[in-house]
Amino acid sequence: MIHRLADNGPVPDSLAALRTPEGQALLDELRDHDPAQELALATRLRRDHPAELVSAALGQARLRQRAAAKFGADAARMYFTANGVEQATRTAVADRRAERFAALGVDRLADLCCGIGGDAIALARAGIRVLAVDRDPLTAAVARANAAELGLDDLIEVVCADVGDVDISDYDAVFVDPARRGGRGRIFDPEAYSPPLSWAIEVAGRVSHAALKVAPGIPHEAIPEAAEAEWISDGGDVKEAVLWFGTEPGARRATLLPGGASLAGAGLPDPPAGPVARYLYEPDGAVIRAHLVADVAEQVGGRLIDETIAYVTSDTLAETPYATAYEITDTLPFNVKKLKALLREREVGVLTVKKRGSAVEPEELRRKVKPSGPNAATVFMTRVGGAPYLLIGGPVATGR
């Protein structure tokens, strides 16, 4: 059975019930509930409320708690599905994209594959009118509810339809976020997305501006010449890649949140490799994905430690938001016994282990060296000039 809260979308009973005064009161009561106490809590609530409503409210409360990491305070007012929480764009990233669309002068945008509406919300808050489309009735209903709860339903129209059937002729931009997960997990072939990347590229050609969300690991050779490719990290973790149309064809960009620093590649050749110097720079993951390590090397006056490893070394400590700097105190060929002795001598008990180009897992090394003491250090398991090495040091501030 379904209820209709709007002409263009069916709403399952559970969502409709949660939006009643009784459902809202339950959700308010569960806002800060302890999941470990759910059984006792559910038993008490079912004395005064229908069992199905209590189950729906508890499920939604759990999803809201999970979603807080992505949506902040808004999560306490929004509605979610399990897939929606997993796949939705976090607010910081959606806001960045919306700001860019607004700066391009976009007024009306079609958000195709809108999910629970995270991007549509950010776009509307940037002053853009949004047509949000999803083919799943429950997901579309949740997106519509979220627009209403956040007071944005005058700017967001939600339609339950197949994106291929939607007329976008009245819109000056599109955003496409295809499904990149299947029954067996992540989908790596862009043509296996739903809808396929080729379809999204064709749609992008119909409007003035477009952004197509793709997996961060997309091969560079799969990126159309007409697209600008932007990789975005948030708090040091690479979150997504976006192909922009109507901006800078062929450009490669790395954007770092929350600060917003954005590095546009200059098309530099790969830097040379050489000996490890006093400082080691670890480029942000977005920089590495965008193939802009050479640009960071130029900023810090550095070189690679190995032709195949994305670590930059330099005798100079330079400020850059695009890499974390470490001062290296010791460089030695990979030898666990020597490392253990060195760490014991320096009373290192807080040990951070990083790896790049090594088959050894950080936890395995930590178990073998058994750090103990009041001091801290960072160990890099990597390659230098093609050989396995250990670099020991610690982070230094560069203004990042």
Secondary structure, DSSP 4 states (H G I P E B T S, - for coil): -EEEEETTEEEEHHHHHHTSHHHHHHHHHTTT--GGGHHHHHHHHTTTS-HHHHHHHHHHHHHHHHHHHHHGGGGGT----HHHHHHSPPHHHHHHHHHHHHHTT--EEEEES-TTSHHHHHHHHTT-EEEEEES-HHHHHHHHHHHHHTT-TTTEEEEES-GGG---TT-SEEEE--B-EETTEE---GGGSBS-HHHHHHHHTTSSEEEEEE-TT--GGGS-TT-EEEEEEETTEEEEEEEEESS-TT-EEEEEETTTEEEE---PPPPPB----SEEEEE-HHHHHTT-HHHHHHHHT-EESSTT---EEESS----TTEEEEEEEEEEES-HHHHHHHHHHTTEEEEEEEESS-SS-HHHHHHHH---SSEEEEEEEEEETTEEEEEEEEEE----
